[in-house]
Amino acid sequence: MCAGSGEKRTPLGVNMVRYHLSFYPNDVGINDCLAGMFLPYFIRVVHTQPYLRWLFSAFMSTTKWQEAAMVMAPRWQFFDDLLKNSVEKDDIRQIILLGGGYSTQILRNSKLLERNKVTVFHIDLPKLTESYISTVNSFLLGINNASESSDTLSDICPLDNINIPKTSHDIAIEYWKNYVKFISGDLNTDWESKVVPELLGLGLNINTEKILIIFEAVAQYLQPQANEKIFEFIAQKCPKGSKIGWTSFTRDSTTGKTRADILKNIGEPVLFSLDSQTQVEEWHKRFRLSIKECITSADLIMQRLNKYFLKNHEKKIESHTRYIIAEKLDIPTV
Ligand SMILES: C[S@@+](CC[C@H](N)C(=O)[O-])C[C@H]1O[C@@H](n2cnc3c(N)ncnc32)[C@H](O)[C@@H]1O
């Protein structure tokens, strides 16, 4: 039951929102047209026809999807900023995407990652990993298993301003082939027995090279012990200066409705949460991590999203998540 929680609705749902948002103006900063490659063919067709796209937009804006978009947009920006700053300012050359889902982050940033020779380890459940690899292979390398379409990467990016130029496409291919490594495993059960040994086997350097762990919208689907093991790995094995960017779910409610109940109803129960700022601080202290940034989803939304396009100042926004960046301070104990 627990294994795979968050596997059904969320990765595809998240990509639907991302793809949809890529049709908004550029300054919103959601140019994730690549998310479209994971979606059913008919959704991509809808988006290539202006009238159908308008209808789809109208539908999205009158449903819960708008709320999802409000949450997703700033979250996406938060983690993109983290990746860019870690590579450009902190000289991090190894990234672990824990529960990477169908995130297109590494492909969208392949130019930066290629230039800096950053290795990415993408970890998720076996089925999802398999489908991620075959989808990207089919769009990026033209190894097309899907009979329904002959889409290429640029077909799913119909707006001029987000079209992928040929050179970027080539870079993405080179990057994908040389620097992205996959591990399929269940973070609830396989962390010590499979995931860590495979990470080391695939070349993760825990002795001298700082590591960035991106753990976005996953911790709440894991058992508390699984999260403890992951954070213990950072505390005990990762070099000083390594970072984790993650989302910490809270059951606190600022508006009366709890997001945890909603998730339970759709079959994705919250298994782990830190419910107050004190708990968040204690958790990081326990694992010798210094919090560099910690912002609630509501504050992030107000700060960044409203500024651009939704103008939703009057609406009370539920704060169900904290976005956190924390840094490993001391040297590892062997
Ligand atoms: C909400 S999605 C987030 C995906 C991605 N991080 C993003 O932000 O787009 C949650 C991800 O966690 C993965 N996941 C859930 N339970 C897991 C487990 N026990 N082991 C490995 N991955 C898991 C799901 O397969 C899914 O891809």
The ligand as an SDF file (V2000), in Angstrom:
LIG
                    3D

 27 29  0  0  0  0  0  0  0  0999 V2000
    4.5520   13.9400   -6.3870 C   0  0  0  0  0  0  0  0  0  0  0  0
    5.6050   12.9520   -7.3300 S   0  0  0  0  0  0  0  0  0  0  0  0
    6.9750   14.0630   -7.4090 C   0  0  0  0  0  0  0  0  0  0  0  0
    7.8420   13.7770   -8.5770 C   0  0  0  0  0  0  0  0  0  0  0  0
    8.9710   14.7770   -8.8000 C   0  0  0  0  0  0  0  0  0  0  0  0
    9.8490   14.8430   -7.6470 N   0  0  0  0  0  0  0  0  0  0  0  0
    8.4020   16.1110   -9.1510 C   0  0  0  0  0  0  0  0  0  0  0  0
    8.4070   17.0020   -8.3010 O   0  0  0  0  0  0  0  0  0  0  0  0
    7.9240   16.2510  -10.2730 O   0  0  0  0  0  0  0  0  0  0  0  0
    6.1200   11.7510   -6.1380 C   0  0  0  0  0  0  0  0  0  0  0  0
    7.1760   10.7990   -6.6900 C   0  0  0  0  0  0  0  0  0  0  0  0
    7.6310    9.9750   -5.6050 O   0  0  0  0  0  0  0  0  0  0  0  0
    7.7800    8.6620   -6.1130 C   0  0  0  0  0  0  0  0  0  0  0  0
    7.6550    7.7130   -4.9920 N   0  0  0  0  0  0  0  0  0  0  0  0
    6.6090    7.5640   -4.1560 C   0  0  0  0  0  0  0  0  0  0  0  0
    6.8360    6.5640   -3.2950 N   0  0  0  0  0  0  0  0  0  0  0  0
    8.0670    6.0870   -3.5890 C   0  0  0  0  0  0  0  0  0  0  0  0
    8.8750    5.0370   -3.0630 C   0  0  0  0  0  0  0  0  0  0  0  0
    8.4460    4.2880   -2.0590 N   0  0  0  0  0  0  0  0  0  0  0  0
   10.0890    4.8290   -3.6060 N   0  0  0  0  0  0  0  0  0  0  0  0
   10.5310    5.5710   -4.6460 C   0  0  0  0  0  0  0  0  0  0  0  0
    9.8210    6.5840   -5.1900 N   0  0  0  0  0  0  0  0  0  0  0  0
    8.6020    6.8180   -4.6760 C   0  0  0  0  0  0  0  0  0  0  0  0
    6.6180    8.5140   -7.0840 C   0  0  0  0  0  0  0  0  0  0  0  0
    6.8030    7.4390   -7.9730 O   0  0  0  0  0  0  0  0  0  0  0  0
    6.6200    9.8700   -7.7300 C   0  0  0  0  0  0  0  0  0  0  0  0
    7.4280    9.9190   -8.8690 O   0  0  0  0  0  0  0  0  0  0  0  0
  1  2  1  0
  2  3  1  0
  2 10  1  0
  3  4  1  0
  4  5  1  0
  5  6  1  0
  5  7  1  0
  7  8  2  0
  7  9  1  0
 10 11  1  0
 11 12  1  0
 11 26  1  0
 12 13  1  0
 13 14  1  0
 13 24  1  0
 14 15  1  0
 14 23  1  0
 15 16  2  0
 16 17  1  0
 17 18  1  0
 17 23  2  0
 18 19  1  0
 18 20  2  0
 20 21  1  0
 21 22  2  0
 22 23  1  0
 24 25  1  0
 24 26  1  0
 26 27  1  0
M  CHG  2   2   1   9  -1
M  END
$$$$
